[in-house]
């Protein structure tokens, strides 16, 4: 089992920045990758950014060059630094951890944190 606790959401003006944090606990040795997803009302949850245990990163096209995912292994924490925020970035962001066990992949989710970009 993996537990994820997010923090850092809030209200920011267009063009501003926010940093989301996701602290993992439990069976963290089993985590293959961690990432951030977001979900707007009535839409599917979409990947924003991910980082593997080896440090490889990937991003959605819509956030490339604006968002940066990173991790602090000593703190078992993953961060999402968001810059040049736009009103369309206003959604709930969820932290995700993927645990691979043989042929199976298990997804763990945080509770979600609201990001609102508005003047």
N, C-alpha and C positions, 0 to 999 in steps of 0.2 A: 504494500500500500504506500502511496505517495500522497502527501498533503501539500497543498499549494495555497499560499496567502499572498494576495496582491495588495498593493498600495500605490498611491501617487496620482490617482485620477483627480479631476476637478475641472474648474472653469478657467479658460484662457482665451485671450483675444486672438483673432486671426493674425497669423505671422509669429505667434508666440511659441514657447517651448514647454514641454512637460517631460518628466521622466517617470515611467512606471517601473515598479519593482515587484518581483515575484520570488518569495522565499520558499524553498522546498524542504520538506522534512519527511522522515520515514525511510523507506527503502530507496534512498537516493542513489545508491551504488548501481541500481538497476536501470537508471534513466538513460535512454539512448539519445534523446534530443528534447529540447524545450523550445517553446515558441509562444507567440502571441497571436491570437485570433481576435476578430471583431465581428459583431453581429448587429445589424440595423433591424428595427422592427419589421417583421414580415419577410425578411431575407435570410438566406442561409449564412451560417457562420463561415467566415473566410480567413485564410491564413494571411497574416500581416508580415511576420518575420519569424525565422526559426534559427536555432543554433544547435549543432550536434555536439556530442560528447568530445569529438575531435576538434571542435572549434569552427567547422564550416558553417557559413551563414547563407541564408536565402531570404529574399524579400519579394513582396508583391510589387508589381510594376508601379502601382499607384503611390507607393511610399519610398521607392528607391531614391537615394540622394537626399531624403528628408529624415528618415528614421534609421536608427542604428541599434542593433541588438548586441548585447554583450553579457558576459557572465563573470561572477566572482566565485571561483570554486571554493575558496576558504569560507565563504558565507553561504554557499549553496543557494545563491541568488542570481537571477537573470534580470537584466534591465532592458527597457526599451526607451531610448532617448528619442523623443519626437521633436522635430524642429519645423519651422515654416508651416505651422498647423493651419488647416483650412476648415471652413464650416462643415465640409463633407466628411471630415474626420470625426465628427460628433457621433459617437456610438458607444456601446459597452465593449470593453476590451477584456478578453479572457486569457489567462495564462494556461498553457498546456504542457504536460509532460508525457512523453511516450516511453513506455516500457516494453521492450521486446523480449519475449520468452519463447524460444523455439520458433515455430511458425506463426506465433500470435503476437499481435501488438495491442497493448492496452493503453487507453487514453485516460489521463487524469486531468481534472479541470479545477481552476480556481473559481471563486465566487463571482468574479467579474468586477470591473471598476469603470465607472462612467467617466468619459471624457467629453467635455462640452466646449466647442470652439465658437465663441460668439462675442460680438462687440456690445 
